[in-house]
């Protein structure tokens, strides 16, 4: 019988009023570490984040100057 050890971890993380359930697992065939993957994702999406940040900042300025 071929038994495989479960290499996953489940965490429950409350943020604000929302409970996030995160399952992390280890892959025997992974070709990059989680650190290199997160770094790559951040670097590949830097332009998008800057644009989003500018849009958010512009919206905040409009909200603060509009009568309310």
PyMOL commands that place a pseudoatom at each C-alpha (Angstrom):
pseudoatom trace, name=CA, resn=UNK, resi=1, chain=A, elem=C, hetatm=0, pos=[0.000, 0.000, 0.000]
pseudoatom trace, name=CA, resn=UNK, resi=2, chain=A, elem=C, hetatm=0, pos=[1.344, 3.424, -0.988]
pseudoatom trace, name=CA, resn=UNK, resi=3, chain=A, elem=C, hetatm=0, pos=[0.678, 5.935, 1.772]
pseudoatom trace, name=CA, resn=UNK, resi=4, chain=A, elem=C, hetatm=0, pos=[1.376, 9.617, 1.331]
pseudoatom trace, name=CA, resn=UNK, resi=5, chain=A, elem=C, hetatm=0, pos=[2.011, 11.935, 4.264]
pseudoatom trace, name=CA, resn=UNK, resi=6, chain=A, elem=C, hetatm=0, pos=[-0.273, 14.974, 4.261]
pseudoatom trace, name=CA, resn=UNK, resi=7, chain=A, elem=C, hetatm=0, pos=[2.023, 18.011, 4.061]
pseudoatom trace, name=CA, resn=UNK, resi=8, chain=A, elem=C, hetatm=0, pos=[-0.555, 20.752, 4.460]
pseudoatom trace, name=CA, resn=UNK, resi=9, chain=A, elem=C, hetatm=0, pos=[-1.330, 23.232, 7.197]
pseudoatom trace, name=CA, resn=UNK, resi=10, chain=A, elem=C, hetatm=0, pos=[-4.624, 25.064, 7.725]
pseudoatom trace, name=CA, resn=UNK, resi=11, chain=A, elem=C, hetatm=0, pos=[-4.726, 28.446, 9.464]
pseudoatom trace, name=CA, resn=UNK, resi=12, chain=A, elem=C, hetatm=0, pos=[-7.717, 30.545, 10.440]
pseudoatom trace, name=CA, resn=UNK, resi=13, chain=A, elem=C, hetatm=0, pos=[-6.910, 34.253, 10.377]
pseudoatom trace, name=CA, resn=UNK, resi=14, chain=A, elem=C, hetatm=0, pos=[-9.493, 36.864, 11.439]
pseudoatom trace, name=CA, resn=UNK, resi=15, chain=A, elem=C, hetatm=0, pos=[-9.010, 40.251, 9.748]
pseudoatom trace, name=CA, resn=UNK, resi=16, chain=A, elem=C, hetatm=0, pos=[-11.621, 42.858, 10.541]
pseudoatom trace, name=CA, resn=UNK, resi=17, chain=A, elem=C, hetatm=0, pos=[-14.970, 41.114, 10.451]
pseudoatom trace, name=CA, resn=UNK, resi=18, chain=A, elem=C, hetatm=0, pos=[-13.859, 38.392, 8.046]
pseudoatom trace, name=CA, resn=UNK, resi=19, chain=A, elem=C, hetatm=0, pos=[-12.387, 35.000, 8.914]
pseudoatom trace, name=CA, resn=UNK, resi=20, chain=A, elem=C, hetatm=0, pos=[-9.919, 33.813, 6.288]
pseudoatom trace, name=CA, resn=UNK, resi=21, chain=A, elem=C, hetatm=0, pos=[-9.118, 30.114, 6.123]
pseudoatom trace, name=CA, resn=UNK, resi=22, chain=A, elem=C, hetatm=0, pos=[-5.763, 29.473, 4.475]
pseudoatom trace, name=CA, resn=UNK, resi=23, chain=A, elem=C, hetatm=0, pos=[-4.458, 26.067, 3.476]
pseudoatom trace, name=CA, resn=UNK, resi=24, chain=A, elem=C, hetatm=0, pos=[-0.744, 25.852, 2.780]
pseudoatom trace, name=CA, resn=UNK, resi=25, chain=A, elem=C, hetatm=0, pos=[0.754, 22.727, 1.266]
pseudoatom trace, name=CA, resn=UNK, resi=26, chain=A, elem=C, hetatm=0, pos=[4.195, 21.584, 0.245]
pseudoatom trace, name=CA, resn=UNK, resi=27, chain=A, elem=C, hetatm=0, pos=[4.856, 20.338, -3.253]
pseudoatom trace, name=CA, resn=UNK, resi=28, chain=A, elem=C, hetatm=0, pos=[7.558, 17.795, -3.949]
pseudoatom trace, name=CA, resn=UNK, resi=29, chain=A, elem=C, hetatm=0, pos=[7.769, 19.080, -7.525]
pseudoatom trace, name=CA, resn=UNK, resi=30, chain=A, elem=C, hetatm=0, pos=[7.985, 22.832, -6.764]
pseudoatom trace, name=CA, resn=UNK, resi=31, chain=A, elem=C, hetatm=0, pos=[10.617, 24.650, -8.776]
pseudoatom trace, name=CA, resn=UNK, resi=32, chain=A, elem=C, hetatm=0, pos=[10.775, 27.836, -6.686]
pseudoatom trace, name=CA, resn=UNK, resi=33, chain=A, elem=C, hetatm=0, pos=[10.532, 28.756, -3.035]
pseudoatom trace, name=CA, resn=UNK, resi=34, chain=A, elem=C, hetatm=0, pos=[7.617, 30.695, -1.605]
pseudoatom trace, name=CA, resn=UNK, resi=35, chain=A, elem=C, hetatm=0, pos=[9.944, 33.647, -1.034]
pseudoatom trace, name=CA, resn=UNK, resi=36, chain=A, elem=C, hetatm=0, pos=[11.046, 33.769, -4.664]
pseudoatom trace, name=CA, resn=UNK, resi=37, chain=A, elem=C, hetatm=0, pos=[7.448, 33.327, -5.834]
pseudoatom trace, name=CA, resn=UNK, resi=38, chain=A, elem=C, hetatm=0, pos=[6.122, 36.210, -3.704]
pseudoatom trace, name=CA, resn=UNK, resi=39, chain=A, elem=C, hetatm=0, pos=[9.043, 38.409, -4.763]
pseudoatom trace, name=CA, resn=UNK, resi=40, chain=A, elem=C, hetatm=0, pos=[8.341, 37.611, -8.431]
pseudoatom trace, name=CA, resn=UNK, resi=41, chain=A, elem=C, hetatm=0, pos=[4.630, 38.355, -8.045]
pseudoatom trace, name=CA, resn=UNK, resi=42, chain=A, elem=C, hetatm=0, pos=[5.348, 41.698, -6.375]
pseudoatom trace, name=CA, resn=UNK, resi=43, chain=A, elem=C, hetatm=0, pos=[7.924, 42.745, -8.951]
pseudoatom trace, name=CA, resn=UNK, resi=44, chain=A, elem=C, hetatm=0, pos=[5.752, 41.665, -11.884]
pseudoatom trace, name=CA, resn=UNK, resi=45, chain=A, elem=C, hetatm=0, pos=[2.808, 43.694, -10.599]
pseudoatom trace, name=CA, resn=UNK, resi=46, chain=A, elem=C, hetatm=0, pos=[4.632, 46.833, -9.487]
pseudoatom trace, name=CA, resn=UNK, resi=47, chain=A, elem=C, hetatm=0, pos=[3.281, 49.006, -12.317]
pseudoatom trace, name=CA, resn=UNK, resi=48, chain=A, elem=C, hetatm=0, pos=[-0.277, 47.869, -11.627]
pseudoatom trace, name=CA, resn=UNK, resi=49, chain=A, elem=C, hetatm=0, pos=[0.100, 48.614, -7.918]
pseudoatom trace, name=CA, resn=UNK, resi=50, chain=A, elem=C, hetatm=0, pos=[1.446, 52.106, -8.648]
pseudoatom trace, name=CA, resn=UNK, resi=51, chain=A, elem=C, hetatm=0, pos=[-1.478, 52.828, -10.952]
pseudoatom trace, name=CA, resn=UNK, resi=52, chain=A, elem=C, hetatm=0, pos=[-3.916, 51.501, -8.390]
pseudoatom trace, name=CA, resn=UNK, resi=53, chain=A, elem=C, hetatm=0, pos=[-2.233, 53.596, -5.702]
pseudoatom trace, name=CA, resn=UNK, resi=54, chain=A, elem=C, hetatm=0, pos=[-2.520, 56.735, -7.842]
pseudoatom trace, name=CA, resn=UNK, resi=55, chain=A, elem=C, hetatm=0, pos=[-6.188, 56.007, -8.583]
pseudoatom trace, name=CA, resn=UNK, resi=56, chain=A, elem=C, hetatm=0, pos=[-6.891, 55.409, -4.904]
pseudoatom trace, name=CA, resn=UNK, resi=57, chain=A, elem=C, hetatm=0, pos=[-5.093, 58.609, -3.933]
pseudoatom trace, name=CA, resn=UNK, resi=58, chain=A, elem=C, hetatm=0, pos=[-6.983, 60.608, -6.577]
pseudoatom trace, name=CA, resn=UNK, resi=59, chain=A, elem=C, hetatm=0, pos=[-10.290, 59.151, -5.380]
pseudoatom trace, name=CA, resn=UNK, resi=60, chain=A, elem=C, hetatm=0, pos=[-9.445, 59.992, -1.755]
pseudoatom trace, name=CA, resn=UNK, resi=61, chain=A, elem=C, hetatm=0, pos=[-8.697, 63.583, -2.747]
pseudoatom trace, name=CA, resn=UNK, resi=62, chain=A, elem=C, hetatm=0, pos=[-12.028, 63.842, -4.593]
pseudoatom trace, name=CA, resn=UNK, resi=63, chain=A, elem=C, hetatm=0, pos=[-13.881, 62.377, -1.595]
pseudoatom trace, name=CA, resn=UNK, resi=64, chain=A, elem=C, hetatm=0, pos=[-12.265, 64.802, 0.855]
pseudoatom trace, name=CA, resn=UNK, resi=65, chain=A, elem=C, hetatm=0, pos=[-13.085, 67.873, -1.262]
pseudoatom trace, name=CA, resn=UNK, resi=66, chain=A, elem=C, hetatm=0, pos=[-16.660, 66.956, -2.119]
pseudoatom trace, name=CA, resn=UNK, resi=67, chain=A, elem=C, hetatm=0, pos=[-19.335, 68.408, 0.177]
pseudoatom trace, name=CA, resn=UNK, resi=68, chain=A, elem=C, hetatm=0, pos=[-20.904, 65.851, 2.368]
for i in range(1, 68): cmd.bond("trace and resi %d" % i, "trace and resi %d" % (i + 1))
show_as sticks, trace
zoom trace
